[in-house]
Amino acid sequence: MTSLKEDVRRSAMLCILTVPAAMTSHDLMKFVAPFNEVIEQMKIIRDSTPNQYMVLIKFSAQADADSFYMACNGRQFNSIEDDVCQLVYVERAEVLKSEDGASLPVMDLTELPKCTVCLERMDESVNGILTTLCNHSFHSQCLQRWDDTTCPVCRYCQTPEPVEENKCFECGVQENLWICLICGHIGCGRYVSRHAYKHFEETQHTYAMQLTNHRVWDYAGDNYVHRLVASKTDGKIVQYECEGDTCQEEKIDALQLEINNMKTKFKETIEKCDNLEHKLNDLLKEKQSVERRCTQLNTKVAKLTNELKEEQEMNKCLRANQVLLQNKLKEEERVLKETCDQKDLQITEIQEQLRDVMFYLETQQKINHLPAETRQEIQEGQINIAMASASSPASSGGSGKLSSRKGRSKRGK
């Protein structure tokens, strides 16, 4: 794609794409008439695409090509048709030899050095030269005055002849087409999609002509008709009744055509049956494969079910063992608690004995530090423990404690 900015280099040659075949060279010259002064040469070219052709236009300068592009790109060729002018910049144009597939020149014709209309020489200084499909060149103004659409030299048509593109109005197929002789509706035959027959059912237009051999079919009589004429009474189109061998031959031809259509339809049916049989075999193979997969999956499901049952049984046993262990744990905790209580009692008694031993040792140590006389008195002395009275429990307690210590000292002594 070429940019239209000024700083980008562009070609001075343009190409008009998809020029409709109905547009003659005269129409083309009228379309480019405002730029005749700056056009150096025009050449009509075409490819295998039907109903259209292309035009190469070489301008004197790039600015002239830009002006033509800005003015004509996207513009309608005329106010009646919907076709628009589509322009592209062309860098260069190469001419191939005829053996390489080129379409020029036609019939080994060569270009004349002079314009055959005005007989003036066409040198490089002359602007506005048009080259047709037959490779003949003319002054554009001279060719514009030529009334015929063919080449003035060889009578070759300058623009492609329009090609009929009939198709069914409903489904768009282009085979086995019938045109209604009443309204011009085009539909496919009864062996395609039956749109022509459906048109007869909807409109009651009786006669339709096949586009390939131009034979007329009567839907009411369900056969080919020999000739159609207008009725003198009401002006409607009716069948012309014929006698002799002509009608018989028409009937035989119609019967032969029906037989051929039936053979074609039967052959298509056989092919469809073969395709369906192949599809059925493929489906059977796929079914067997699916059945094998189902069998494998069922085996896996059964195995997993057995494993699940075993796991459930094991879980049940583990729960029973858990209950037994919990009971045993509770019993052990109870025994441990009793043992701890007994140990606490033993520890308490041992602590009391230890306290008595410590008291004894402290008393013995104190006595050893006393003078000999005092130790003699203590050794010869006696301790009397009075009975505790109910009226003075405190004093009795104190006296009992003292007596108890003295008694222990004595025993130690």
BAVEX-479502 format. One line per field, with one value per residue (C-alpha): residue in one letter; z negated, x negated, y. Coordinates in nm, 2 decimals. Layout:
// residues N
kepa	A,...
Z	Z,...
X	X,...
Y	Y,...
***
This chain:
// residues 413
kepa	M,T,S,L,K,E,D,V,R,R,S,A,M,L,C,I,L,T,V,P,A,A,M,T,S,H,D,L,M,K,F,V,A,P,F,N,E,V,I,E,Q,M,K,I,I,R,D,S,T,P,N,Q,Y,M,V,L,I,K,F,S,A,Q,A,D,A,D,S,F,Y,M,A,C,N,G,R,Q,F,N,S,I,E,D,D,V,C,Q,L,V,Y,V,E,R,A,E,V,L,K,S,E,D,G,A,S,L,P,V,M,D,L,T,E,L,P,K,C,T,V,C,L,E,R,M,D,E,S,V,N,G,I,L,T,T,L,C,N,H,S,F,H,S,Q,C,L,Q,R,W,D,D,T,T,C,P,V,C,R,Y,C,Q,T,P,E,P,V,E,E,N,K,C,F,E,C,G,V,Q,E,N,L,W,I,C,L,I,C,G,H,I,G,C,G,R,Y,V,S,R,H,A,Y,K,H,F,E,E,T,Q,H,T,Y,A,M,Q,L,T,N,H,R,V,W,D,Y,A,G,D,N,Y,V,H,R,L,V,A,S,K,T,D,G,K,I,V,Q,Y,E,C,E,G,D,T,C,Q,E,E,K,I,D,A,L,Q,L,E,I,N,N,M,K,T,K,F,K,E,T,I,E,K,C,D,N,L,E,H,K,L,N,D,L,L,K,E,K,Q,S,V,E,R,R,C,T,Q,L,N,T,K,V,A,K,L,T,N,E,L,K,E,E,Q,E,M,N,K,C,L,R,A,N,Q,V,L,L,Q,N,K,L,K,E,E,E,R,V,L,K,E,T,C,D,Q,K,D,L,Q,I,T,E,I,Q,E,Q,L,R,D,V,M,F,Y,L,E,T,Q,Q,K,I,N,H,L,P,A,E,T,R,Q,E,I,Q,E,G,Q,I,N,I,A,M,A,S,A,S,S,P,A,S,S,G,G,S,G,K,L,S,S,R,K,G,R,S,K,R,G,K
Z	0.00,0.10,-0.14,-0.01,-0.22,-0.02,-0.15,-0.02,0.34,0.55,0.91,1.18,1.31,1.18,1.24,1.24,1.10,1.18,1.46,1.55,1.90,1.98,1.97,2.33,2.42,2.49,2.14,2.01,2.20,2.07,1.71,1.74,1.97,1.70,1.70,2.07,2.08,1.82,1.93,2.14,2.22,2.12,2.18,2.14,1.99,1.85,1.68,1.66,1.43,1.63,1.68,1.59,1.71,1.59,1.73,1.68,1.69,1.71,1.61,1.69,1.33,0.99,0.88,1.17,1.06,0.71,0.82,1.03,0.73,0.49,0.73,0.87,0.61,0.47,0.72,0.92,1.29,1.35,1.16,1.26,1.17,0.82,0.94,0.81,0.94,0.74,0.80,0.70,0.77,1.00,0.97,1.31,1.58,1.73,2.07,2.11,2.43,2.58,2.50,2.13,2.10,2.21,2.40,2.61,2.90,3.05,3.39,3.43,3.50,3.45,3.35,3.62,3.60,3.68,3.55,3.79,3.72,3.79,3.96,3.74,3.60,3.24,3.10,2.74,2.73,2.79,2.48,2.44,2.62,2.55,2.62,2.66,2.59,2.94,2.88,3.11,2.99,3.08,2.98,2.70,2.87,3.20,3.05,2.86,3.20,3.32,3.29,3.29,2.98,3.18,3.28,3.59,3.73,3.66,3.53,3.21,2.92,2.69,2.38,2.26,2.36,2.07,1.96,1.82,1.46,1.41,1.07,0.86,0.68,0.36,0.32,0.57,0.77,1.14,1.26,1.40,1.40,1.52,1.59,1.55,1.88,1.69,1.44,1.52,1.19,1.21,0.99,0.98,1.11,0.91,0.88,0.71,0.46,0.64,0.62,0.97,0.88,0.55,0.75,0.96,0.64,0.49,0.80,1.03,1.32,1.54,1.80,1.73,1.98,1.92,1.98,2.13,2.42,2.41,2.39,2.21,1.94,1.85,1.47,1.51,1.77,1.62,1.96,2.23,2.46,2.84,2.87,2.67,2.82,2.68,2.64,2.84,2.57,2.27,2.40,2.16,2.27,2.35,2.52,2.89,2.96,3.22,3.41,3.56,3.48,3.34,3.01,2.99,3.03,2.77,2.53,2.60,2.54,2.22,2.11,2.20,2.01,1.71,1.73,1.75,1.45,1.26,1.35,1.22,0.91,0.86,0.90,0.65,0.42,0.46,0.37,0.07,-0.04,0.00,-0.20,-0.47,-0.47,-0.53,-0.80,-0.96,-0.96,-1.12,-1.38,-1.45,-1.50,-1.72,-1.91,-1.97,-2.09,-2.33,-2.46,-2.53,-2.72,-2.91,-3.00,-3.13,-3.32,-3.48,-3.59,-3.74,-3.92,-4.06,-4.18,-4.34,-4.51,-4.66,-4.78,-4.93,-5.12,-5.25,-5.36,-5.53,-5.72,-5.82,-5.93,-6.15,-6.31,-6.37,-6.54,-6.77,-6.86,-6.92,-7.17,-7.35,-7.36,-7.50,-7.78,-7.85,-7.85,-8.10,-8.33,-8.31,-8.39,-8.70,-8.82,-8.75,-8.95,-9.25,-9.22,-9.22,-9.53,-9.72,-9.61,-9.74,-10.08,-10.09,-9.99,-10.27,-10.53,-10.41,-10.43,-10.79,-10.87,-10.70,-10.90,-11.22,-11.12,-11.04,-11.38,-11.55,-11.37,-11.45,-11.81,-11.83,-11.68,-11.93,-12.22,-12.11,-12.12,-12.48,-12.78,-12.94,-13.26,-13.06,-12.86,-13.19,-13.32,-13.01,-13.02,-13.38,-13.35,-13.30,-13.10,-13.24,-13.00,-13.16,-13.05,-12.83,-12.99,-12.80,-12.94,-12.81,-12.48,-12.36,-12.66,-12.66,-12.30,-12.36,-12.66,-12.46,-12.18,-12.41,-12.59,-12.26,-12.15,-12.48,-12.47,-12.12,-12.25,-12.52,-12.30,-12.08,-12.37
X	0.00,-0.14,-0.12,0.02,-0.23,-0.45,-0.77,-0.70,-0.80,-0.51,-0.47,-0.31,-0.11,0.23,0.45,0.83,0.95,1.28,1.41,1.75,1.77,2.08,1.86,1.72,1.41,1.62,1.76,1.41,1.28,1.57,1.49,1.12,1.20,1.10,0.75,0.69,0.41,0.20,0.25,-0.03,0.10,0.38,0.39,0.68,0.59,0.79,0.75,0.98,1.23,1.56,1.76,1.48,1.14,0.86,0.71,0.34,0.30,-0.03,-0.05,-0.30,-0.40,-0.34,-0.14,0.11,0.14,0.21,0.47,0.65,0.63,0.78,1.06,1.17,1.09,1.41,1.62,1.91,1.85,2.20,2.52,2.70,2.47,2.33,1.98,1.71,1.36,1.09,0.74,0.40,0.05,-0.15,-0.53,-0.60,-0.43,-0.59,-0.49,-0.52,-0.56,-0.26,-0.40,-0.43,-0.06,-0.02,0.29,0.12,0.09,0.40,0.37,0.01,0.11,-0.15,-0.10,-0.09,-0.32,-0.03,0.31,0.55,0.83,0.65,0.33,0.11,-0.22,-0.21,-0.55,-0.65,-0.54,-0.18,0.04,0.35,0.28,0.52,0.41,0.68,0.69,0.57,0.25,0.35,0.30,0.49,0.53,0.78,0.97,0.98,1.10,1.37,1.51,1.52,1.88,1.82,1.71,1.46,1.11,1.08,0.81,0.90,1.26,1.16,1.39,1.22,1.41,1.49,1.83,2.07,2.11,2.45,2.43,2.77,2.83,3.12,3.29,3.32,3.02,2.78,2.68,2.60,2.69,3.02,3.19,3.54,3.69,4.06,4.21,4.47,4.27,3.90,3.83,3.52,3.51,3.33,3.48,3.67,3.35,3.16,3.37,3.70,3.72,3.87,4.14,4.20,4.25,4.52,4.69,4.69,4.79,4.95,4.73,4.75,4.47,4.09,3.80,3.48,3.19,2.95,3.16,3.45,3.71,4.04,4.20,4.57,4.61,4.98,4.95,4.62,4.44,4.26,4.48,4.43,4.52,4.69,4.94,5.17,5.53,5.78,6.04,5.85,5.50,5.33,5.04,5.15,5.00,5.04,5.19,4.99,5.07,4.86,4.51,4.39,4.58,4.48,4.11,4.15,4.30,4.02,3.76,3.93,3.94,3.57,3.48,3.67,3.50,3.16,3.25,3.36,3.03,2.84,3.04,3.01,2.63,2.62,2.83,2.59,2.30,2.48,2.55,2.19,2.09,2.34,2.21,1.86,1.98,2.17,1.86,1.66,1.94,1.93,1.56,1.59,1.87,1.65,1.37,1.62,1.74,1.39,1.33,1.65,1.54,1.21,1.38,1.63,1.33,1.16,1.49,1.53,1.17,1.21,1.54,1.36,1.08,1.33,1.50,1.16,1.08,1.42,1.36,1.01,1.15,1.41,1.14,0.93,1.22,1.28,0.91,0.92,1.21,1.01,0.70,0.89,1.04,0.69,0.55,0.81,0.73,0.36,0.43,0.63,0.35,0.10,0.30,0.32,-0.05,-0.12,0.10,-0.09,-0.42,-0.31,-0.22,-0.56,-0.73,-0.55,-0.66,-1.01,-1.01,-0.89,-1.16,-1.42,-1.30,-1.34,-1.69,-1.79,-1.65,-1.85,-2.17,-2.13,-2.06,-2.36,-2.58,-2.46,-2.51,-2.86,-2.94,-2.82,-3.06,-3.13,-2.93,-2.63,-2.66,-2.69,-2.37,-2.19,-2.31,-2.20,-1.88,-1.53,-1.24,-0.89,-0.60,-0.28,0.06,0.24,0.55,0.86,0.85,0.50,0.44,0.20,-0.04,0.00,-0.10,-0.40,-0.51,-0.46,-0.67,-0.96,-0.94,-0.94,-1.26,-1.42,-1.32,-1.47,-1.79,-1.82,-1.77,-2.03,-2.27
Y	0.00,0.34,0.63,0.96,1.17,1.41,1.27,0.93,0.84,0.72,0.61,0.81,0.51,0.41,0.11,0.11,-0.22,-0.40,-0.18,-0.33,-0.49,-0.28,0.03,0.09,0.28,0.59,0.58,0.54,0.84,1.05,0.94,1.05,1.35,1.62,1.47,1.42,1.69,1.51,1.15,1.02,0.67,0.43,0.06,-0.19,-0.52,-0.81,-1.15,-1.46,-1.28,-1.24,-0.92,-0.68,-0.55,-0.32,0.00,0.12,0.50,0.67,1.04,1.31,1.36,1.22,1.52,1.46,1.09,1.21,1.45,1.18,0.94,1.20,1.29,0.95,0.69,0.56,0.76,0.59,0.54,0.67,0.76,0.45,0.16,0.10,0.02,0.25,0.34,0.15,0.29,0.15,0.28,0.06,0.05,-0.11,-0.32,-0.62,-0.77,-1.14,-1.34,-1.52,-1.87,-1.77,-1.72,-1.36,-1.25,-0.98,-0.93,-1.09,-1.27,-1.16,-0.80,-0.52,-0.16,0.10,0.39,0.63,0.68,0.50,0.75,1.08,0.94,1.15,1.01,0.91,1.02,1.07,1.43,1.34,1.29,1.09,0.76,0.46,0.10,-0.15,-0.53,-0.61,-0.40,-0.12,0.24,0.55,0.91,0.92,1.20,1.02,0.70,0.90,1.00,0.64,0.53,0.16,-0.03,-0.24,-0.17,0.06,-0.17,-0.53,-0.49,-0.67,-0.59,-0.34,-0.44,-0.80,-0.93,-0.97,-1.33,-1.45,-1.56,-1.72,-1.88,-2.00,-1.71,-1.91,-2.14,-1.98,-2.30,-2.27,-2.61,-2.75,-2.40,-2.33,-1.99,-1.91,-1.79,-1.59,-1.38,-1.46,-1.64,-1.86,-2.18,-2.51,-2.83,-3.10,-3.31,-3.04,-2.84,-2.82,-2.44,-2.41,-2.66,-2.48,-2.16,-2.33,-2.45,-2.10,-1.90,-2.16,-2.04,-2.35,-2.31,-2.30,-2.32,-2.50,-2.26,-2.52,-2.65,-2.40,-2.67,-2.58,-2.80,-2.80,-2.85,-2.90,-3.18,-3.30,-3.32,-3.12,-2.91,-2.88,-2.51,-2.24,-2.00,-1.72,-1.82,-1.62,-1.63,-1.49,-1.43,-1.68,-1.89,-2.24,-2.55,-2.59,-2.93,-3.12,-3.44,-3.71,-3.83,-3.50,-3.53,-3.89,-3.80,-3.53,-3.78,-4.03,-3.76,-3.66,-4.02,-4.07,-3.76,-3.88,-4.22,-4.04,-3.83,-4.14,-4.32,-4.02,-4.01,-4.39,-4.36,-4.08,-4.30,-4.59,-4.36,-4.23,-4.59,-4.68,-4.38,-4.47,-4.82,-4.70,-4.47,-4.76,-4.98,-4.70,-4.66,-5.03,-5.02,-4.73,-4.91,-5.21,-4.98,-4.81,-5.15,-5.26,-4.94,-4.99,-5.34,-5.22,-4.94,-5.19,-5.41,-5.12,-5.02,-5.37,-5.37,-5.03,-5.15,-5.45,-5.23,-4.99,-5.27,-5.39,-5.04,-5.01,-5.34,-5.22,-4.89,-5.07,-5.29,-4.98,-4.81,-5.11,-5.12,-4.75,-4.80,-5.07,-4.86,-4.57,-4.78,-4.92,-4.57,-4.46,-4.76,-4.68,-4.32,-4.42,-4.65,-4.38,-4.14,-4.38,-4.44,-4.07,-4.03,-4.30,-4.15,-3.81,-3.96,-4.13,-3.81,-3.63,-3.88,-3.88,-3.50,-3.52,-3.77,-3.56,-3.26,-3.46,-3.57,-3.22,-3.10,-3.37,-3.28,-2.91,-2.98,-3.21,-2.95,-2.69,-2.92,-2.99,-2.62,-2.58,-2.59,-2.93,-2.84,-2.75,-3.07,-3.26,-3.11,-3.18,-3.54,-3.58,-3.40,-3.53,-3.42,-3.44,-3.40,-3.26,-3.37,-3.12,-2.96,-2.85,-2.50,-2.41,-2.58,-2.32,-2.35,-2.72,-2.74,-2.53,-2.73,-3.05,-2.93,-2.83,-3.17,-3.35,-3.18,-3.24,-3.60,-3.64,-3.47,-3.71,-4.01,-3.87,-3.82
***
